[in-house]
Amino acid sequence: MIDNFEGIVKRQLDYWKYQVETYGPDHPRHRHQKYAKYQHLIREFSELADFLAGLREAHGGAAATPAPSEFQTQVAAPRRPPAVVEPPARRPPPDMGNDLPDDLAGLPPELLKELSENIKGETDPLIKIINARGGTATLDEILIDLYRKYNEIGKRNIISNRLYRLAKRGHVSALSGKKGLYTTAQVVDPAQITNETSPEENDKGSNAETSEPSSGKSETTPSSSKSSVVRRELFASTAIPPYRNPR
């Protein structure tokens, strides 16, 4: 083993010594930085060669040749089986029956999907969150409870759109004069909000009033103005009578 290392070190020393001797300061391809670098490597590897020579002499003048079995690859040895990383266990879906009405508790989710819209509104997570807070909750509170109870990070605009659709079906209503406050206690008639604008139409000026075109014709005054009458009388008094030839 030591002989192998000595051979590697000597070959490197021979290469760098050749570079230093060939491309000296008088050579046109001489590069001062490379020349100094090769000289430094020659000094370092010379010390390494001396160390290996002293180590070989300490082992009786010749390095013991290791047995071939030490370098043979253990082909027959059993290989380590590849590590199997199990996928993370899926979090079970939230129990929908914990906060359902008494007449819907215990029903399977497949049956809940087939129920009418009014019943579905009672099973909607947003409605249940508002009811759990006493029938009134802000949008921030809904977002917080949506994560704590259902492990869902909701987007503010998406949740607002869901509440808007629930309001159109009459399951929830926004309290007037208080932005972002919703209630299920006093639900308005869905027909009253059919003409309301959705959250995306806030920038279109929902409060702007449009004037309707008049269906009737504009009425005109039958009599002329006073200034027009005076003007006609003045023209009549100053007009030149037509000239007639005497007979």
Sequence and secondary structure as in RCSB ss.txt:
>XXXX:A:sequence
MIDNFEGIVKRQLDYWKYQVETYGPDHPRHRHQKYAKYQHLIREFSELADFLAGLREAHGGAAATPAPSEFQTQV
AAPRRPPAVVEPPARRPPPDMGNDLPDDLAGLPPELLKELSENIKGETDPLIKIINARGGTATLDEILIDLYRKY
NEIGKRNIISNRLYRLAKRGHVSALSGKKGLYTTAQVVDPAQITNETSPEENDKGSNAETSEPSSGKSETTPSSS
KSSVVRRELFASTAIPPYRNPR
>XXXX:A:secstr
 HHHHHHHHHHHHHHHHHHHHHS TTSTT  HHHHHHHHHHHHHHHHHHHHHHHHHHHTTSS     GGGTS  S
SS                  TTSSS TTTTT  HHHHHTS HHHHHHH HHHHHHHHTTSEEEHHHHHHHHHHHH
     HHHHHHHHHHHHHTTS EE TTSTTEEESSS   GGGGTTS  GGGGGG TT        S     SS  
HHHHHHHHHHHHS         
